[in-house]
Amino acid sequence: MASVHFLKNKTREIEIKTEKISKNIIFMQENIEVQKIEYGFLASPERISNLAKKYLSNDYIFLTSEYIKLDEKK
């Protein structure tokens, strides 16, 4: 009898821990989605261009991808 009672209590504790972990995973996944959306807004080229025009000096040079060359040595 005692072992059955002990197993039930341990099972209940494990279920509670599992539920907490599952809720934490869901919260973190939602947080990641919010962060992706915020990053998409904050890093948008239009927004960065507007901020650069507003806060940087007039001699700032805007580069497009055609001016940027990557050295792809392997």
Helices and strands as residue ranges (DSSP letters): H 2-42, H 45-55, G 65-67
